Amino acid sequence: MSAWFAVLGFAAVIGFLLLPYAGLGGDGQNFYYTGISAAATWAVFAGARRVRQSRRLPWLLLGAGQFCYTIGDVAYYISHAIYDSDAFPAPADLFYLLQYPLVCAALVLLVRRRTPSWDTATLLDAAILAIGLGMLWWVYLIGPMATDVDGSESLASNVVSIAYPVMDLIVLATAIRLAVGSGARSTAFRLLLASLLAMLVADMVYGLQTAADTYRDGGVPDVLWLCEYVLLGAAALHPSMRTLDHRAKVALPNVTVGRLIMLAVAALLPLVVLYERYTPSVLLFGVCLFTLVIVRMWMVLGIQQRLAIVDELTGLKARGVLLSHLDLEVERGRRQRYDVGVILLDVDQFRLIVQIHGQPGGHEVLTELSDRLVRLCGDAAVLGRVGDNMFAAVLPGYDGTDLVQAAGRVREVVEKKKFAVGDQEEFRVTVSVGVAGLFRDGTSPTELIEHAEMALRRAKSAGRNRVYSPDGPVEQRR
């Protein structure tokens, strides 16, 4: 349905461009334009009905914003086609301006729902890009309008004229936060961003043409606004819109070459503008941008020092990443009322192994142990190395019985087959295991880890090679 709407919508846009050649310009174009806007409104509300009621609000806000745009188009058509009025501001401007806060509220909701608890770096990225592009908005749109304000125009006219680019700037900043944030880049996500981009570019071109007194109905801004309508409707009707607001599994430091290039370009924009004109606002923007870039780079260095995404030795997730996964699964488990299990295992007598076989031998044991865990758990668990010789597994959907059985299989798999270290004789390695389950042993990630650690200590104190829960032994076969 989304593909058909997009095809028909863009066909309608082409028809809009051809109307003047058929002698149907003016009123015909205005009526045609309003029809496409109304169709987009229907598409957004129809798409909103496809998701659960608790997840509809962002799409309902987007639909309400498009509805305001449609009412504005109708009012614009009535004032120009019927009453031949060029008054400014007009009733249509009220509805056009109402769209912006509705769209911003929808984008903020999407950002909040998609973003895990830790995403400060992405927030800084969005701020850098928003300030860089916002500077262009200020220098070329908002600034000239504010400077040209005089007594020849009414206060309402001056306020509305400046309100449009200011609202665009707010939407731009929010859209950038959504674009660079965490979460899946689905087709609906890309269509929504393309719709926002078309709207912002259309508003910018309209502002420049209005300032130069070259705007005419049926021009580039109108075509871009129609493309915005079609793209928004296609996003709302695409099946992937159901997952657009799903929370990302984990927020990781996103330092790619492309992102660093974007940040560098945004930071250099003030210097580029300085070649054309000199204003104090450009210097202020430059100071803010370079300060944010320095903070961002400092954060990247700090993250790289404190947190590795993947453990270098075993290839499993590092402690910080695994705990982020645990935070997310516990949050989902509490919200959807499903179990989450945690398994902690520690290699018995690991210091003795290192003393006998050396540090390289100890590393081989840890590497082989991680390989066995991966083969055993597959995709059922999130595995990580959380200490020198301690491993953890997060198992979504595992209740008490399943958790104990999984922990028992882990202990048996480690003990069953001897470990080979270099050319030396093979020897047996055992592990002590502690388990903890959501709701039964705790309701927060911290409580689960603490109870699993307590169970692990009890297993080692009881003679090692055992599986314990916080309540006591659950599997003791040797």
Secondary structure as the mmCIF struct_conf table of DSSP 4:
data_model
#
loop_
_struct_conf.conf_type_id
_struct_conf.id
_struct_conf.beg_label_comp_id
_struct_conf.beg_label_asym_id
_struct_conf.beg_label_seq_id
_struct_conf.end_label_comp_id
_struct_conf.end_label_asym_id
_struct_conf.end_label_seq_id
HELX_RH_AL_P HELX_RH_AL_P1 SER A 2 LEU A 18
HELX_RH_3T_P HELX_RH_3T_P1 LEU A 19 ALA A 22
TURN_TY1_P TURN_TY1_P1 GLY A 23 GLY A 23
TURN_TY1_P TURN_TY1_P2 GLY A 26 GLY A 26
HELX_RH_AL_P HELX_RH_AL_P2 ASP A 27 ALA A 48
TURN_TY1_P TURN_TY1_P3 ARG A 49 ARG A 50
BEND BEND1 VAL A 51 VAL A 51
HELX_RH_3T_P HELX_RH_3T_P2 GLN A 53 ARG A 55
HELX_RH_AL_P HELX_RH_AL_P3 LEU A 57 TYR A 77
HELX_RH_PI_P HELX_RH_PI_P1 ILE A 78 ILE A 82
BEND BEND2 TYR A 83 TYR A 83
BEND BEND3 PHE A 88 PRO A 89
HELX_RH_AL_P HELX_RH_AL_P4 PRO A 91 ARG A 114
BEND BEND4 SER A 117 SER A 117
HELX_RH_AL_P HELX_RH_AL_P5 THR A 120 TRP A 137
HELX_RH_PI_P HELX_RH_PI_P2 TRP A 138 ILE A 142
HELX_RH_AL_P HELX_RH_AL_P6 GLY A 143 THR A 147
TURN_TY1_P TURN_TY1_P4 ASP A 148 ASP A 148
TURN_TY1_P TURN_TY1_P5 GLY A 151 SER A 152
BEND BEND5 GLU A 153 GLU A 153
HELX_RH_AL_P HELX_RH_AL_P7 LEU A 155 VAL A 180
BEND BEND6 GLY A 181 GLY A 183
HELX_RH_AL_P HELX_RH_AL_P8 THR A 187 ALA A 211
TURN_TY1_P TURN_TY1_P6 ALA A 212 ASP A 213
TURN_TY1_P TURN_TY1_P7 ASP A 217 GLY A 218
BEND BEND7 GLY A 219 GLY A 219
HELX_RH_AL_P HELX_RH_AL_P9 VAL A 220 LEU A 237
BEND BEND8 HIS A 238 HIS A 238
HELX_RH_3T_P HELX_RH_3T_P3 PRO A 239 THR A 243
TURN_TY1_P TURN_TY1_P8 LEU A 244 ASP A 245
HELX_LH_PP_P HELX_LH_PP_P1 HIS A 246 ALA A 248
BEND BEND9 LYS A 249 LYS A 249
HELX_RH_AL_P HELX_RH_AL_P10 VAL A 257 GLU A 276
HELX_RH_AL_P HELX_RH_AL_P11 PRO A 280 ARG A 306
BEND BEND10 ILE A 309 ILE A 309
STRN STRN1 VAL A 310 VAL A 310
TURN_TY1_P TURN_TY1_P9 GLU A 312 THR A 314
BEND BEND11 LEU A 316 LEU A 316
STRN STRN2 LYS A 317 LYS A 317
HELX_LH_PP_P HELX_LH_PP_P2 ALA A 318 ALA A 318
HELX_RH_AL_P HELX_RH_AL_P12 ARG A 319 GLN A 336
TURN_TY1_P TURN_TY1_P10 ARG A 337 ARG A 337
STRN STRN3 VAL A 340 VAL A 347
TURN_TY1_P TURN_TY1_P11 ASP A 348 GLN A 349
HELX_RH_AL_P HELX_RH_AL_P13 PHE A 350 CYS A 377
TURN_TY1_P TURN_TY1_P12 GLY A 378 ASP A 379
BEND BEND12 ALA A 380 ALA A 381
STRN STRN4 VAL A 382 ARG A 385
BEND BEND13 GLY A 387 ASN A 389
STRN STRN5 MET A 390 PRO A 396
TURN_TY1_P TURN_TY1_P13 GLY A 397 GLY A 397
HELX_RH_AL_P HELX_RH_AL_P14 GLY A 400 LYS A 416
BEND BEND14 LYS A 417 LYS A 417
STRN STRN6 PHE A 419 PHE A 419
TURN_TY1_P TURN_TY1_P14 GLY A 422 ASP A 423
BEND BEND15 GLN A 424 GLN A 424
HELX_LH_PP_P HELX_LH_PP_P3 GLU A 425 GLU A 426
STRN STRN7 PHE A 427 PHE A 427
STRN STRN8 VAL A 431 GLY A 437
STRN STRN9 LEU A 438 LEU A 438
TURN_TY1_P TURN_TY1_P15 PHE A 439 ASP A 441
STRN STRN10 GLY A 442 GLY A 442
BEND BEND16 THR A 443 SER A 444
HELX_RH_AL_P HELX_RH_AL_P15 PRO A 445 SER A 461
TURN_TY1_P TURN_TY1_P16 ALA A 462 GLY A 463
BEND BEND17 ARG A 464 ASN A 465
STRN STRN11 VAL A 467 SER A 469
TURN_TY1_P TURN_TY1_P17 PRO A 470 ASP A 471
STRN STRN12 GLY A 472 GLU A 475
#
